Amino acid sequence: MLTIICETPGALKAEQREKPVRGDNEVLLRVKRVGVCGTDLHIFTGNQPYLSYPRVMGHELSSVIEEADASSGLKAGDTVYVMPYLSCGECIACRQDKTNCCVNTRCSAFIAMARSRSI
């Protein structure tokens, strides 16, 4: 699969990697679109102090299910999007509708069905 890697600040590289293997209770996604957000820009410019390089950027994405556990309720071909951060809904930031600033953010990918069947 084609992967874009930020090797060092300011340096992107395209690289072929092996397709991941789906584990139990997991789904395998074929990424169709990736959003570039502020975090990605900070990674590229070297202004993100909490990570190391090289780094695969991109955590805002839409995909198609390649493989899924039968118990997941998802099937190959389903169109989905990934919400990488889950906010608490209760902290001061969430109560002010600023969930991107949640002080209790959890980083666990949550896959949701997209309303449209085409990406």
C-alpha distance (Angstrom), angle and dihedral (degrees) to the residues before:
residue distance angle dihedral
M1 . . .
L2 3.77 . .
T3 3.80 113.4 .
I4 3.80 127.7 -176.8
I5 3.79 112.0 -146.2
C6 3.79 129.9 -168.0
E7 3.80 97.9 -142.3
T8 3.78 95.3 -178.5
P9 3.81 132.1 -14.7
G10 3.80 107.5 -58.3
A11 3.83 95.6 10.3
L12 3.82 122.0 103.2
K13 3.80 123.7 -178.6
A14 3.81 131.8 -172.5
E15 3.79 112.5 -136.6
Q16 3.80 135.5 175.5
R17 3.80 114.0 -129.3
E18 3.77 133.2 178.9
K19 3.78 117.6 -90.6
P20 3.81 109.7 -100.4
V21 3.80 119.7 -111.5
R22 3.80 115.8 -122.9
G23 3.78 114.6 -122.2
D24 3.80 128.8 -151.9
N25 3.82 113.3 -65.8
E26 3.81 90.4 12.6
V27 3.79 135.4 108.2
L28 3.77 126.9 -140.8
L29 3.79 114.8 -135.9
R30 3.80 133.0 -158.9
V31 3.78 103.7 -147.0
K32 3.81 113.2 -134.0
R33 3.82 102.9 170.9
V34 3.81 134.4 15.1
G35 3.78 124.7 -165.8
V36 3.78 121.3 -141.8
C37 3.79 110.3 -136.5
G38 3.78 136.1 177.9
T39 3.80 92.4 -86.8
D40 3.81 90.5 56.2
L41 3.80 90.7 50.2
H42 3.81 90.1 50.4
I43 3.80 90.2 50.0
F44 3.82 91.1 50.2
T45 3.81 93.8 47.3
G46 3.82 93.3 43.6
N47 3.81 95.2 -115.2
Q48 3.82 96.8 121.5
P49 3.81 107.2 94.4
Y50 3.81 97.5 -176.3
L51 3.79 101.8 70.7
S52 3.76 143.5 53.7
Y53 3.79 134.9 -129.0
P54 2.95 143.1 -79.0
R55 3.81 92.4 51.5
V56 3.80 135.0 173.7
M57 3.79 104.8 -138.5
G58 3.78 128.6 -154.8
H59 3.78 126.8 79.7
E60 3.81 100.3 164.2
L61 3.77 105.8 79.4
S62 3.75 149.5 143.5
S63 3.77 122.0 -144.1
V64 3.77 149.4 167.3
I65 3.80 120.4 -117.0
E66 3.82 111.1 -109.4
E67 3.82 97.2 177.7
A68 3.81 133.7 -2.2
D69 3.78 140.4 177.2
A70 3.80 110.0 -100.1
S71 3.82 88.8 -124.6
S72 3.83 93.0 56.3
G73 3.78 96.7 79.9
L74 3.82 88.3 -127.1
K75 3.79 128.3 105.0
A76 3.78 138.3 -167.7
G77 3.80 110.1 -75.5
D78 3.82 96.5 28.7
T79 3.81 113.0 136.3
V80 3.81 113.0 -129.7
Y81 3.77 142.6 165.2
V82 3.78 128.2 -144.8
M83 3.79 124.9 -128.6
P84 3.81 103.4 -163.3
Y85 3.79 97.9 -175.1
L86 3.77 127.5 52.8
S87 3.81 117.3 -160.8
C88 3.81 123.5 -150.6
G89 3.81 97.8 -129.6
E90 3.81 91.3 -143.6
C91 3.82 110.6 70.5
I92 3.80 123.0 94.0
A93 3.83 92.6 -95.8
C94 3.82 93.3 49.9
R95 3.81 91.9 46.8
Q96 3.82 87.2 55.9
D97 3.83 90.5 51.1
K98 3.81 91.9 -108.8
T99 3.80 97.1 123.4
N100 3.81 90.9 158.4
C101 3.84 86.4 68.9
C102 3.83 95.6 48.3
V103 3.80 111.0 149.9
N104 3.83 90.5 -149.4
T105 3.80 99.2 47.1
R106 3.77 114.9 158.6
C107 3.77 119.7 -153.7
S108 3.76 104.5 -143.0
A109 3.76 121.4 128.4
F110 3.77 113.8 -116.5
I111 3.78 116.8 -167.1
A112 3.78 118.2 -150.0
M113 3.77 130.7 -176.4
A114 3.77 112.7 -106.2
R115 3.79 116.4 -129.2
S116 3.76 92.8 -132.7
R117 3.78 120.3 65.5
S118 3.78 92.5 -147.1
I119 3.76 128.9 65.0
